[in-house]
């Protein structure tokens, strides 16, 4: 008798239709897919409940029709537009000021700052003492500073 009851119960379970809702419509699935889906759903619900209990905030909670909440996160790795514009304006002004220097002053600044040469290297190349090169560089920098601040 027990064997017959088990068989009929097994037959009823095998005839049971498993469905999950996908985009608002019920879709037939196997028992394995059904069980896995609901386990995942329960796990997701558990994690959301745990996060709420611990005060976790998701930017997706700020989503609207026009934008996502993640769009409000500042991109700290990229330079701000204002900084880029200011840097460009300063660079342009510096180049205008450099153009106003004498040819000798331009050559010294070009060698030190654009070619990356050291004062000692310039001393060997030009025969001008390193201390003199240092003094001239300092004087040119002060001259440029005054020109830029105008």
FENWO-V773487 format. One record per residue. N is the residue number from 1. RES is the residue in three letters. PSI is psi as a letter, one per 20 degrees, with the letter a starting at -180 (NA if undefined). NEAR is the number of other C-alpha atoms within 12 Angstrom. Layout:
BEGIN
n:N res:RES psi:PSI near:NEAR
n:N res:RES psi:PSI near:NEAR
END
This chain:
BEGIN
n:1 res:UNK psi:g near:7
n:2 res:UNK psi:h near:8
n:3 res:UNK psi:h near:9
n:4 res:UNK psi:g near:10
n:5 res:UNK psi:g near:11
n:6 res:UNK psi:g near:12
n:7 res:UNK psi:g near:13
n:8 res:UNK psi:h near:14
n:9 res:UNK psi:g near:14
n:10 res:UNK psi:h near:13
n:11 res:UNK psi:g near:12
n:12 res:UNK psi:g near:12
n:13 res:UNK psi:h near:14
n:14 res:UNK psi:h near:13
n:15 res:UNK psi:i near:12
n:16 res:UNK psi:p near:15
n:17 res:UNK psi:p near:17
n:18 res:UNK psi:p near:21
n:19 res:UNK psi:q near:20
n:20 res:UNK psi:q near:22
n:21 res:UNK psi:p near:15
n:22 res:UNK psi:o near:11
n:23 res:UNK psi:l near:7
n:24 res:UNK psi:j near:8
n:25 res:UNK psi:q near:9
n:26 res:UNK psi:p near:13
n:27 res:UNK psi:p near:15
n:28 res:UNK psi:p near:16
n:29 res:UNK psi:r near:18
n:30 res:UNK psi:r near:18
n:31 res:UNK psi:h near:18
n:32 res:UNK psi:g near:15
n:33 res:UNK psi:g near:17
n:34 res:UNK psi:g near:21
n:35 res:UNK psi:g near:16
n:36 res:UNK psi:g near:16
n:37 res:UNK psi:g near:20
n:38 res:UNK psi:h near:18
n:39 res:UNK psi:g near:14
n:40 res:UNK psi:g near:14
n:41 res:UNK psi:g near:16
n:42 res:UNK psi:g near:14
n:43 res:UNK psi:g near:14
n:44 res:UNK psi:g near:14
n:45 res:UNK psi:g near:14
n:46 res:UNK psi:g near:14
n:47 res:UNK psi:h near:15
n:48 res:UNK psi:g near:17
n:49 res:UNK psi:g near:15
n:50 res:UNK psi:g near:14
n:51 res:UNK psi:g near:14
n:52 res:UNK psi:h near:13
n:53 res:UNK psi:h near:11
n:54 res:UNK psi:j near:10
n:55 res:UNK psi:k near:10
n:56 res:UNK psi:p near:14
n:57 res:UNK psi:p near:16
n:58 res:UNK psi:p near:16
n:59 res:UNK psi:h near:15
n:60 res:UNK psi:i near:16
n:61 res:UNK psi:i near:13
n:62 res:UNK psi:j near:16
n:63 res:UNK psi:q near:14
n:64 res:UNK psi:a near:13
n:65 res:UNK psi:h near:8
n:66 res:UNK psi:h near:8
n:67 res:UNK psi:r near:14
n:68 res:UNK psi:q near:15
n:69 res:UNK psi:h near:17
n:70 res:UNK psi:h near:16
n:71 res:UNK psi:h near:14
n:72 res:UNK psi:i near:16
n:73 res:UNK psi:p near:14
n:74 res:UNK psi:q near:11
n:75 res:UNK psi:n near:11
n:76 res:UNK psi:i near:9
n:77 res:UNK psi:h near:7
n:78 res:UNK psi:q near:10
n:79 res:UNK psi:q near:13
n:80 res:UNK psi:q near:13
n:81 res:UNK psi:g near:12
n:82 res:UNK psi:g near:11
n:83 res:UNK psi:h near:12
n:84 res:UNK psi:g near:13
n:85 res:UNK psi:g near:13
n:86 res:UNK psi:g near:14
n:87 res:UNK psi:g near:15
n:88 res:UNK psi:g near:14
n:89 res:UNK psi:g near:15
n:90 res:UNK psi:g near:18
n:91 res:UNK psi:g near:15
n:92 res:UNK psi:g near:15
n:93 res:UNK psi:g near:20
n:94 res:UNK psi:g near:24
n:95 res:UNK psi:h near:19
n:96 res:UNK psi:g near:16
n:97 res:UNK psi:h near:26
n:98 res:UNK psi:h near:27
n:99 res:UNK psi:h near:19
n:100 res:UNK psi:i near:18
n:101 res:UNK psi:q near:22
n:102 res:UNK psi:r near:15
n:103 res:UNK psi:h near:12
n:104 res:UNK psi:g near:18
n:105 res:UNK psi:g near:26
n:106 res:UNK psi:g near:24
n:107 res:UNK psi:g near:23
n:108 res:UNK psi:g near:35
n:109 res:UNK psi:g near:33
n:110 res:UNK psi:g near:22
n:111 res:UNK psi:g near:23
n:112 res:UNK psi:g near:25
n:113 res:UNK psi:h near:17
n:114 res:UNK psi:h near:12
n:115 res:UNK psi:i near:14
n:116 res:UNK psi:k near:14
n:117 res:UNK psi:q near:19
n:118 res:UNK psi:r near:21
n:119 res:UNK psi:h near:28
n:120 res:UNK psi:g near:20
n:121 res:UNK psi:g near:19
n:122 res:UNK psi:h near:26
n:123 res:UNK psi:g near:20
n:124 res:UNK psi:h near:14
n:125 res:UNK psi:g near:16
n:126 res:UNK psi:h near:17
n:127 res:UNK psi:j near:14
n:128 res:UNK psi:p near:18
n:129 res:UNK psi:q near:17
n:130 res:UNK psi:h near:19
n:131 res:UNK psi:h near:15
n:132 res:UNK psi:g near:18
n:133 res:UNK psi:g near:30
n:134 res:UNK psi:g near:21
n:135 res:UNK psi:g near:17
n:136 res:UNK psi:g near:23
n:137 res:UNK psi:g near:27
n:138 res:UNK psi:g near:19
n:139 res:UNK psi:g near:18
n:140 res:UNK psi:g near:27
n:141 res:UNK psi:g near:24
n:142 res:UNK psi:g near:15
n:143 res:UNK psi:g near:21
n:144 res:UNK psi:g near:26
n:145 res:UNK psi:g near:17
n:146 res:UNK psi:g near:13
n:147 res:UNK psi:g near:20
n:148 res:UNK psi:h near:20
n:149 res:UNK psi:i near:12
n:150 res:UNK psi:NA near:10
END
